[in-house]
Every structure is written in structure tokens, then in C-alpha cells.
Amino acid sequence: MFGKKKRLEAVNDGSAPVNKIKNNNQELSMKRSKEKISKPVETIDTLIGSGSVLQGDLEFTGGLRVDGHIRGHVSAHDNNNGTLVLSETGVIEGDINVPHVVVNGTVKGNIASKGHVELQANAKIEGDIHYKAVEMELGAVLNGSLVSDSAAPVYDAANSAPAANEEPKKKKLESLS
């Protein structure tokens, strides 16, 4: 225990995603996840202005900024490259399935992201967030669960229920009195 010190040395064999360490003739390897988080889209292609109310499901490509009100599910057509920005005046009543989400408004529904979710100071979420990476500023309010998923769930826009590979939503317990 206090006698011989073990010597650790890094091995560089040219493979970037795997780090190997030699520990007295034993080789230990630590594998990193090969899945990389895609970069968010930096342009806004679609704008739903303040005062606008959209009823129905919305599927978009590129970047979407919502300053108005959406009653329906919002999803990105490209599951690796869409970005949703919900401003302070924006409201979405429905599930969101977008790789990159920035929320500074109100969401009444679940968020599923294969990339990055950012909850800014004025964000108010009533629902669960399934994410690969999350950032939350002081002042953001979440009434739901944060679930770290390497494979975030996909919500079916046709139904308000999660897709077949999802667990059903938990029912709230009712008072016996």
C-alpha cells in the first residue's frame, strides 16, 4: 500500500476517441462516446411574430424563432440540425422535438432534444425535458423532470402520447379524501 508507487503513462496510438493508460504492464482503456452533438443552426429561417397564434402541429427546417403562441407540437424536419428559439413573449402548448432548443418563454409540454437545451432566465417549463446537454440560467422555472438521454425520445406529432419506444406518462396520484 505505501511501498511501491504505480506508474501510469498515457499511450498515444493515434485513435482519438479512445484514451489508453498503461498501469504496470496492464493496459486500461476509457472509451468516449462516438456520437457528437451537432452544432445549432445560426440563422433564423422562420419567424412566428408576437400577436400571432398558430393552431396545429409545426414541422420546420433550419432555425425557428417564436415570439407568438403555438398550440400544437413543434418538431424539426432534420433531426440533427434544427434550432428553436422561444423568446420571452413566446408560448408553446405542445411537445417539442428539436435538436437544439433555447427557451426564454413558456412551454406547456415535453421537450425532447438530441443536442443542447438552454433554459434562459425567463423560461417557464411545465413538462419533462429529455436532453443530451442542458444549460439552465438562474431564474428559469421547471415543473417536471430533467432526463439525461443519449437517445432522446421522439414524440409523435400525430398523437399527444409519446412514440412506441417511450414509456407512458406517469399518472398523478389523487387524494383519497
Secondary structure, 3 states (H helix, E strand, C coil): CCCCCCCEEEECCCCCCEEEEEECCEEEEEECCCCCCCCCCCCCCEEECCCCEEECCEEECCEEEECCEEECCEEECCCCCCEEEECCCCEEECCEECCEEEECCEEECCEECCCEEEECCCCEEECCEEECEEEECCCCEEECCEEECCCCCCECCCCCCECCCCCCCCCCCCCCC
